[in-house]
Amino acid sequence: MQIPRIQISQQYTKIGLSTTEGKLSIEQPKAELNLQQDNPKVSMETEKSNLEIDSTRAWSALGSSKLIEMRDLIAQSAFDISMQNIAEIAQNGDRMMEITNHSNAFADIARQNAFKDRPVQVTAEPSYDNVDINYAPSVIHSTVQDGKITFDPKLSSPRIQYEAGKLEAYVTQKNAISFSVVGGNWDASI
């Protein structure tokens, strides 16, 4: 007699997973500095330089002076000559009064005065330094106004976007247990 056998087979559950990755995006807008610059300013003022050249004495020494200057030179020269004449007259008077002098004072004085030269000076004294030069250099006045830089920064917050990932679980195979009888017919009642 053949005894029937019971065969048991089991099937496990299979689970499938489907995932979608999360997404993170970050944007950082640039900051605005808003720079403003004031340039430095320089202002300058100059006074003109002054050059004075006086060549009056040089022209006078060359005999090419102005009429007024020539008149003054002649007047001064005439005054000097008259003072010399007064001094000579006084000296001659003293010589004529000397009784003890055996020479003829009158004849000697007449002889000296006959050939005496009394020049009138029409030109000034010649010199290497007859030209007067005066120079006043120019003066520069300057003012400086400093420049400056101002800025007003405007910062931007970062923009962050996050999209969460997904996880989906599903059953691809269900669990099961099956019983079967192998090896004949078996009919029994209990």
Buried (B, 14 or more C-beta within 10 A) or exposed (E): EEEEEEEEEEEEEEEEEEEEEEEEEEEEEEEEEEEEEEEEEEEEEEEEEEEEEEEBBBBBBEEEBEEEBBEEBEEEBEEEBEEEEEEBEEEBEEEEEEEEEEEEBEEBBEEEEEEEEEEEEEBBEEEEEBEEEEEEEEEEEEEEEEEEEEEEEEEEEEEEEEEEEEEEEEEEEEEEEEEEEEEEEEEEEE
